[in-house]
Amino acid sequence: MDSWVEELHFPPVNIPITIARLLPVLPAGPISASPGESLYLSNLDDIIGARVFTPTIYFYRSDFLGNSTRKSVTKTLFDALSLVLVPYYPLSGRLRETRNGKLEVFFGQGQGALMVEACSEMALENLGELSVPNPAWSPLIFRFPNEEPYKILDMPLLIAQVTLFSCGGFSLGLRLCHCICDGLGAMQFLRAWAATAKSGTLVTDPDPCWNRKFFQPRNPPVVKYPHVEFMKIDERSSLTRSLWQEKPVQKCYRISREFQARLKSVAAQTNDQRFSCTTFDAMAAHVWRSWVKALDVKPVNYKLRLTFSVNARNKLKNPPLKDGYYGNVVCVACAVSSVHELITRHLTETAHLVHNARIGVSEEYLRSTVDHVEVDRPTRLEFGGKLTITQWTRFSIYESADFGWGRPVYAGPIDLTPTPQVCVFLPEGEADPGDRMVVCICLPESATDKFKHFLSSADQSRDDDVDTKN
């Protein structure tokens, strides 16, 4: 069964690049906003967890690039982006704070997105395995000199770095502000940009919809749930300390379809006819337990949280959300368990927790989230006792990023270590959709062997080598 879980290695590599030019990208035509105007952002858009740039990287080999085509890569992407910024004009604005720390998009002269052209004397083959995120790829994502961490105010909301390699291949490194779109919204924008680059004329299907006032808070706000996902919890466990004091390392594992099916089968062993276990329920429960066991979290009565985003688009019925809406429509679901319960109970019980948190996201839960943020706007990320799983397997990221040069060899994130309590489920580029996945997670070096041991065991219910004492 170990062969069903394969650790993927990425080499330390130094990527020297030369920045050739910085190109502001303005909309190619008139837009639906004038200088001095602003746009409302919903409480789902400017919640603290969305106040980040999401960096992604896309690698393209030279197979489909002739010399003339290669020279036009930057121009093709630039021209297409300029066209797409007309209907997606909010991405040409900037963020600023208004009353009570709330954000809005405002428009001024000469803003636009930013495209960076760079080159490297290296070849793509020198970068090592291109199927697994590698923190060493960071130079391929543009950051301003002396840029403050988590800075989003008065920044271009889309930053694209095109790096041309000596072999003829290239990478596209994107930073997209999460306040403007969630993962599905980002894929919608990426598809429009790619289709426009392919055709040479503007293609949007569906047409983008802004309408962030769809999620305005109620007056007065009605908070019907405790929203433990945002609750500040005193860190009385060894969890955060072990991750932040000892520099964590990023580890990635290929999970076969057979292993996923086995986990789902084990997790579904219950007499509860109402429990319809999904692959995500089983995988999330299994990774959570394996991570906590490997970290040997103490004390064992400490309450831990597993959080993950749930797409709420299909929950909205009264009224339904318009097709083409690309803003944030995700709720943070939260499962809670003590350390002792998590590491000693059967996988089924943990999967139940994940399942119940997931299906608990309803239209009313989403509205309650909007109102909760209005009443008590979180001002900092809370890490106490928490693991956050981000599921990229539901995004058609490889299909969306075909700009005319074929699917990327790799598409996805680069570096999880700045937020070591985040785990990502990625699709594998060469695999069929729904087949193998790659799990990326951060651990102290001292815990990596134990984590792989627990992760590779689908039948663990209570391991003899787990210490359950205080």
C-alpha positions, 0 to 999 in steps of 0.5 A: 500500500506504500506504493499508493502514497509516493513522496515527491522530491524537488531539488534545491535550485537557484534560478537567476533571472533578469528583469527586462521591463515592467509594463503597465497593462491598461484596459484596451477600451472604455470601462464601466468606471471613471477616475475617482469612482469606487466599487463595493466589496462584500464582506466575503471579499474583504474578510481577513483570509482573502486579504492576500495575493494568491501566487500561481505558476504555469510552465510551458515547454517549447514544443509548440513555440517556434522562434517567431512565436516565442518572441511574441509570447509577451506581446500575445499575453499583454494584448489579450490581458488588455482586452480582457481588462475591459469586462474585468475592469475591477482588476485594473483598479486598486484597493483602499480602506474606508470606514471601520477598515472595510475595503473597496476598489477605487479607480485613478489615472494610469492604474491597470494591471502589471506585466513583467518580462524576464529571462533566464539562461537556464532551461526548464529541464534544469528546474527539476521535477515540474509536477510538484510545487517548489519554493525555489521557483519564487523568483518567477513570481514578481515582488516589488523591492522591499514589498511588505508581507501581505501588502494589498493596498494601492497595489496592482490587483493582477501582476503577471511575470513572463520568464523566457528560458533558454530552451524556448519554454517559458513560465507565467507567474501570477499574483491575483488579489483574492479580494477580487475573486475566489478560486472558481472566479480566478479560473473564469478570468483565466479562461477568458484571458487564455481564450482571448489570447488564442483567438486574438479577439475578446472572448468571455463565456460567461460574461463577468458579473460584479454585483458585490452588493448581492452579499450586503449585510442585513439591517440589522445583522442576524448572526445565527451561528457561533462561527468558531472558524473565526474565533480567537483561541488561546494557543495552549498546545504545542502545535503552533510552537512546533511549526513556527519555531522550527523552520518547517519544510514543504512535503508533497505526496502523490496519492493514487486513485486506489488509495483514495478509494480505499480511504473512502471505503474505510471512512464510510464504514457506518450504519448511518444511512444519512452519511454519504462520505465523499473522497474529500471527507475521507482525505481531509479527515485522514490528512488531519489525523496523520498531521496531528499524530506526526506533530505529537500535539499536547495536551491531548484535551486541547481542541483543534480545528480543521477549516476548509472553504466550501463553494456556496454558489449552488446553495443560493436559491432566493435569489440565485446568483447570476452566472458569471459572478467571479467574486468570493462565494466561499464559506469557511467550514470548520470541524472541531475535535480534541487531540485525544478524540482525533488520534484514537477514534476511527477514521469514520468518526473524523470523516463525519466531522468533516462531512457535517461541517461541509454540508452545514454550509447553507444559504443562511450560514453564508448570510450569517457569515456576512453579518458576523463579519459586519458586527465583528470584523476579524483583523488578524488571521487566527492560527490557534490549533488550526489546519486549513485545507485548500482543495485545488482539485475542483479547479480546471486549472490546466484546461483553463490555462491553454493560451494557444501553446497547449496545456501547461506542464505544471499549474499551481502554487509554489511555496506553502512555508510562509503559512505552514498551517495550510495544506493543499490538495492539487490535481496532477498535471499528467493525470486524468481529472479525478485521478491522482492528486498531490497533497502538499503540507508543511512539517518540521523536519523531525516529523516528516518520517512519522507523517509519511508513515501515518499518511500511508496507512489507510486502516489506522484506527489507533496506532500503538506508537501514538502517545495519548498521555498528557 
